[in-house]
Amino acid sequence: MKILPSSLRERKRYVAFRLIREDGEATDRKALLDEIFFATQTLLGDEGSSEIGYRLMDFDGHAGIMRVSHGALEPARAALATVYAIKGNRAAIKILGVSGTIRAATEKYIVSENVETVNILSRQIRNVRMSGNAVREKGDEIEVIPDDREVLKRGNTRYLSVTSSDIVTNRQE
């Protein structure tokens, strides 16, 4: 069976969300999906539920990414907002943002909240001293959000990437 070309595939949107529970505990995927499907069924009925096309792409117990159909984004947001309890505990789903790709949803809405930041002081690079917070490590490279946000605006980017030989960390050990 052939794969459909991208021009013929149905468009999707990725909804980044945070699950806020009254007891603060992590939630399992099945319990979350059961509540979302129940809320959607109650609000929109059979036909509306089928048009949304939910798919939970990633979920860590507190935050996740849900794929929905492009045309049914607003009904999906409304249905997610009606979730009020999971397994008898009061809960709410806060939508962090919507994106066209999983990568963009992760980088924009999920990563910056959940990653433990490490304060870094960089070495002199072309007579410029910079400090900031490390948000991701990839081998020898470290992505940094500088304290001076003007650097990001001038470079039209979200992060700066440096190697471990370029920085000095201020980690309390």
GULO-136975 format. One record per residue (C-alpha): residue number from 1; x negated, y negated, z. Coordinates in Angstrom, 1 decimal. Last residue first. Layout:
N
ATOM   k      u      v      w
ATOM NUM      X      Y      Z
...
end
This chain:
173
ATOM   k      u      v      w
ATOM 173  -27.6  -20.5   44.1
ATOM 172  -26.4  -24.1   43.3
ATOM 171  -26.6  -24.5   39.6
ATOM 170  -28.0  -27.7   38.2
ATOM 169  -28.9  -26.5   34.8
ATOM 168  -31.8  -27.7   32.6
ATOM 167  -31.1  -27.7   28.9
ATOM 166  -32.7  -27.4   25.4
ATOM 165  -34.3  -24.0   25.9
ATOM 164  -30.8  -22.5   26.6
ATOM 163  -29.7  -23.6   23.1
ATOM 162  -27.3  -26.5   22.5
ATOM 161  -23.8  -26.8   21.0
ATOM 160  -21.9  -30.0   21.4
ATOM 159  -18.1  -29.6   21.8
ATOM 158  -14.9  -31.2   20.6
ATOM 157  -16.1  -32.8   17.3
ATOM 156  -15.8  -36.0   15.3
ATOM 155  -19.5  -36.8   16.0
ATOM 154  -18.8  -40.4   17.0
ATOM 153  -15.7  -39.3   19.1
ATOM 152  -17.7  -36.5   20.8
ATOM 151  -20.6  -38.9   21.8
ATOM 150  -18.0  -41.4   23.1
ATOM 149  -16.8  -38.7   25.6
ATOM 148  -19.9  -39.4   27.8
ATOM 147  -19.7  -36.5   30.3
ATOM 146  -20.6  -34.1   27.6
ATOM 145  -18.5  -31.0   26.8
ATOM 144  -21.2  -28.4   26.2
ATOM 143  -21.3  -25.2   24.1
ATOM 142  -24.2  -23.0   25.1
ATOM 141  -26.3  -21.1   22.6
ATOM 140  -28.8  -18.3   23.6
ATOM 139  -26.2  -15.6   23.5
ATOM 138  -22.8  -17.3   23.1
ATOM 137  -22.0  -19.2   26.3
ATOM 136  -18.9  -21.3   26.7
ATOM 135  -17.6  -24.3   28.6
ATOM 134  -20.9  -25.9   29.8
ATOM 133  -20.2  -29.2   31.5
ATOM 132  -22.0  -32.5   30.8
ATOM 131  -25.2  -34.5   31.0
ATOM 130  -27.1  -36.3   28.4
ATOM 129  -30.6  -38.0   28.2
ATOM 128  -31.5  -39.6   24.9
ATOM 127  -35.0  -40.4   23.9
ATOM 126  -34.9  -38.1   20.8
ATOM 125  -33.7  -35.2   23.0
ATOM 124  -34.8  -35.6   26.6
ATOM 123  -33.8  -32.6   28.5
ATOM 122  -30.2  -31.8   29.3
ATOM 121  -28.5  -31.9   32.7
ATOM 120  -25.9  -29.2   33.0
ATOM 119  -22.9  -28.8   35.4
ATOM 118  -21.5  -25.3   35.0
ATOM 117  -17.8  -24.9   34.2
ATOM 116  -15.7  -21.8   35.0
ATOM 115  -13.7  -21.2   31.9
ATOM 114   -9.9  -21.1   32.4
ATOM 113   -8.8  -24.6   31.5
ATOM 112  -11.1  -25.5   28.6
ATOM 111  -10.7  -22.1   27.0
ATOM 110   -6.9  -21.9   26.8
ATOM 109   -5.6  -25.1   25.1
ATOM 108   -7.8  -26.3   22.3
ATOM 107  -10.2  -23.5   21.7
ATOM 106   -7.6  -20.7   22.2
ATOM 105   -4.9  -22.3   20.1
ATOM 104   -7.5  -23.2   17.4
ATOM 103   -8.7  -19.6   17.3
ATOM 102   -5.2  -18.1   17.2
ATOM 101   -4.3  -20.1   14.2
ATOM 100   -1.5  -22.6   13.3
ATOM  99   -1.3  -24.2   16.7
ATOM  98    1.2  -25.0   19.4
ATOM  97    0.4  -26.4   22.9
ATOM  96    0.3  -25.9   26.6
ATOM  95    3.8  -24.5   27.0
ATOM  94    4.6  -24.1   30.7
ATOM  93    6.4  -20.8   31.5
ATOM  92    8.1  -20.8   34.8
ATOM  91    8.4  -18.3   37.7
ATOM  90   10.4  -17.4   40.7
ATOM  89    9.8  -13.9   41.9
ATOM  88   12.5  -11.2   41.3
ATOM  87   10.4   -9.2   38.8
ATOM  86    9.8  -12.3   36.7
ATOM  85   12.0  -15.4   37.3
ATOM  84   13.0  -18.6   35.6
ATOM  83   12.5  -18.0   31.9
ATOM  82   14.7  -20.6   30.1
ATOM  81   11.7  -22.6   28.8
ATOM  80   10.5  -19.6   26.8
ATOM  79   13.9  -19.6   25.0
ATOM  78   13.7  -23.3   24.2
ATOM  77   10.2  -22.9   22.8
ATOM  76   11.3  -20.0   20.7
ATOM  75   14.3  -22.0   19.4
ATOM  74   11.8  -24.8   18.4
ATOM  73    9.4  -22.5   16.7
ATOM  72   11.9  -20.5   14.6
ATOM  71   10.8  -21.6   11.1
ATOM  70    7.1  -20.9   11.8
ATOM  69    7.8  -17.4   13.2
ATOM  68    6.3  -16.8   16.6
ATOM  67    2.9  -15.6   17.9
ATOM  66    2.4  -15.9   21.7
ATOM  65   -0.9  -16.8   23.3
ATOM  64   -1.7  -16.3   27.0
ATOM  63   -2.1  -17.7   30.5
ATOM  62   -1.7  -16.3   34.0
ATOM  61   -1.9  -12.5   33.8
ATOM  60   -4.6  -12.4   31.1
ATOM  59   -2.3  -12.5   28.0
ATOM  58   -3.3  -12.3   24.4
ATOM  57   -1.3  -11.8   21.1
ATOM  56    2.2  -11.4   22.5
ATOM  55    4.3  -11.0   19.4
ATOM  54    7.7  -12.7   19.1
ATOM  53    9.6  -12.5   15.8
ATOM  52   11.8  -15.6   16.2
ATOM  51   14.4  -14.6   13.6
ATOM  50   15.3  -11.4   15.4
ATOM  49   16.1  -13.2   18.6
ATOM  48   18.4  -15.6   16.8
ATOM  47   20.4  -12.8   15.2
ATOM  46   20.8  -10.8   18.3
ATOM  45   21.8  -13.6   20.7
ATOM  44   20.2  -17.0   21.1
ATOM  43   20.2  -17.9   24.8
ATOM  42   20.8  -14.5   26.4
ATOM  41   18.7  -12.6   23.9
ATOM  40   15.9  -15.1   24.2
ATOM  39   16.0  -14.9   28.0
ATOM  38   16.0  -11.1   28.0
ATOM  37   13.2  -11.0   25.5
ATOM  36   11.1  -13.4   27.5
ATOM  35   11.8  -11.5   30.8
ATOM  34   10.9   -8.1   29.3
ATOM  33    7.8   -9.6   27.7
ATOM  32    6.6  -10.9   31.0
ATOM  31    7.2   -7.6   32.9
ATOM  30    5.4   -5.7   30.1
ATOM  29    2.4   -7.9   30.1
ATOM  28    1.6   -7.7   33.8
ATOM  27    1.8  -10.8   36.0
ATOM  26   -0.9  -12.3   38.1
ATOM  25    0.1  -13.5   41.6
ATOM  24    0.6  -17.2   42.5
ATOM  23    3.6  -16.5   44.7
ATOM  22    5.7  -19.2   43.0
ATOM  21    4.6  -18.1   39.6
ATOM  20    3.3  -20.4   36.8
ATOM  19    2.7  -18.7   33.5
ATOM  18    0.6  -20.8   31.1
ATOM  17    1.3  -21.0   27.4
ATOM  16   -0.4  -21.2   24.0
ATOM  15    2.1  -20.9   21.2
ATOM  14    0.7  -19.6   17.9
ATOM  13    2.6  -20.4   14.8
ATOM  12    3.3  -18.1   11.9
ATOM  11    4.0  -18.4    8.2
ATOM  10    5.4  -15.5    6.3
ATOM   9    3.1  -14.0    3.8
ATOM   8    3.4  -14.7    0.1
ATOM   7    0.7  -17.3   -0.3
ATOM   6   -1.6  -15.2    1.9
ATOM   5   -1.7  -12.4   -0.6
ATOM   4    0.3   -9.3    0.5
ATOM   3   -1.8   -6.3    1.4
ATOM   2   -1.4   -3.4   -1.0
ATOM   1    0.0    0.0    0.0
end
